[in-house]
Amino acid sequence: MLNILRRAWRNLVRVPGRTVLLVAVLGAIVGLAVTGLAVGAGAQVGLLDAKRSLGNEIRLTPNYQTARRAALSGQSLPEVQQVPESLADKLASSPYVVADDRTVTGLVTSSDLTPVADENTGASQGLPFGSAFPVELSSGFRAIGNSSPDRSLTSNQGQRELLRGRLYTADEVAAGAAVAVIDESLAEKNGLDVGGTFSLTTRDGAQTERFSIIGVTRDVSPPAEEEYSGGPGGARGFRFNLFGGANQILMPYTVVQRLNGQPDVVSSVTFFLDAPENLDLFKSEAARLGLDAEKYMLVSDDPRAEAAAAPFQALEGFARVAVIALVLVGALVVILLMSLVTRERKLEIGVLRALGASRANIAAQFIAETLAVCLLALLVGGLLGGLPSQAVAERLLSREMAATEYGPWGRTAVLPGGISIIDTQTDPAGEAEPQIQVRFGWRQVASMFGIGLVLAGAGSATAVYWSMKMEPASILTSRA
């Protein structure tokens, strides 16, 4: 073994130009891979932080993309399938789900109630898709039902607080009790309070039910811009409420199902996961459980945070692909170089074999030389690759940010039946620029040594292959 190592060392220093070339080429490949590993690790940290900011909620809704495209192009809205409760039950069985809240919305009228008019209701010119909405709908009400009573104040396009009375209970949800919680403005306009009653009629007039008022709320949502512009070309959109917050009536979702005549479907389902990091795992689980992406979609609860995660996700994927590509290219380069080097040294191999060296002895020498070259390349590449990694990461993140600068964080328009259309052409001016900090921990060190082993293995296998093919007699005869 000592003789093998001595011969390997002598060969490396005997032709320093060849050794330096091998170390330089492999060091450059390793350096680029190390940069990719550091950038990918930094992107993973940024992506994890962004996912944590998403919270642990994810919402299942009908896939409104077709409806969105039709509405924005001025076409009539196609029929959208509501979410079957059987699908909600399947997804709720996922091990990542700890609870869920099912929401149903419906349009109703009332002979007992007079709607509260405000700047958001009754003005057809304020509707971005004009002819799609009959003006008389502005005289109606929007019934909103939840399966989780404690979510009823925060899950309906706004934030409300309970002034007096109470919310409906889980037992009332299960029983489909005809109880309701109304806004204080609607209560004052109609001279009603907790304990009062009123009737609601379905849009087709086929069914009327009488409801008992159990609570009165007040809208405490922050004011939202009614019109905004942004995106390339100044694309415009609207945020509006067809009925106004005061004309939304809260009740158990089972009651709204009954009013809609659809007892087995819901408008949307919010799933509460055990951890924010499991959002992607839950999406994969949902596909396995039979979620049809053409009909339904899963939307994270905070589109802004989701948009912030997108550049890190793209950067992580790019870094992963780049490292794999570099390893493959490096292996091919090593195979080519070692093929040339080994065949160039066939006279040396012939002399060694003529002097009694075995094939295994010669193969061990080439393996030792390849390992030494790869070890030097790892040291050089590790040092050179780590230096520019932060600058490279920032440059790549800026590129991804430029590509997603006008990406979606959501503007919601409430259409008849509770349809939500998200306009993705929004302007992120004023948003804080996301930051990335490269990481180089033990995982990256292990990956770097793994890359070195792949390169050393490819080079050693090539050298051994060519050295085994050479016969001393034919080598020395051709040189005579």
C-alpha angles and dihedrals in degrees: 000000000000091000090050092053091045092053091047092052093047092051092051095051094037092068103028094169092061092046093049091049092052093047092046095050095044092041091055091051092047091046092054090047091050090052089051091050092051093046091047091050091050090048090051090054091048091047092049091050091049091049090051089054088055090069123217099289127105125174129217114210138156112278102262097179092102090047090047094053092047093048095047090050092050095250125135115274114259121228111276120206115231122226114273114229088227088065090047089052091052094051092043087060091065113117089232093061119087098172142348139208119210119206130196125181130192142171118244140167131211136209090200101048132065112207120239110246120215139155091281098056136067096014110114092185089065092061113097094210096042110181093041091077126060109226093226090069088075088073091061137077136244115232112207122190131186132186092215110061093199089058095053093089097052109030103066108080093284150036121266135178128211110243100181140344121029144278123258117271134235089253090055089050091052092046095044091234116192096238128132143191115212137188119264092237091055090045093050094046091054099036094245135138141164108319095030125117138218137171130241126200128201117245092255090050092234097120136034126185132183118229133200117222109233100166145017123213139187127218110241097169116138112254115268128209110257095209132026138172133201148120129077110326093016097276110197134212142167138231110206144144116227093207104027124239093272091060095056113105119201121214142141111300091233089063092053089049088055093048090049092049090233109109096170103050137069134197095232143341126218113207120201111212128207091240136006090234089067096065093103092042090053091050090053090047090050091054090050090050091057107270108166105217091198091062105028138030138198115226125188115236096244114046092184092058089044090054089049090054094051097078092049091048091051092045093050091051092047092050092049093050091045093053092048091048091049092051091051093047090046091052091051092048091050091049091051095046095045090048090055094043094047095048090046089057097050092116089057089049091049093051092048092050091047089053091055104267112149125231090249090052092054092043090052090052092054091046090052091049092049093048091050092051092047092048091054089046090053092053093047094042093046092054096042095041096052096053101066097031096100093049091045091049092051092047093049092046090051089052092051090046090053090051092051098032093120096036124138127283093150145256112200128212117190110222130184111296092026096286112166119205117193118209106208097190098095132140117239094199110149095024115132113258110246116241131216129203117192118232129208110180136146092292091058091045090052091048091050092053089046089056089049091052091050092052093043091048093051092048095044093048091051094049092046092048095053095040091052092053094057120093117203095222096054091043095052093041091054090051095048 
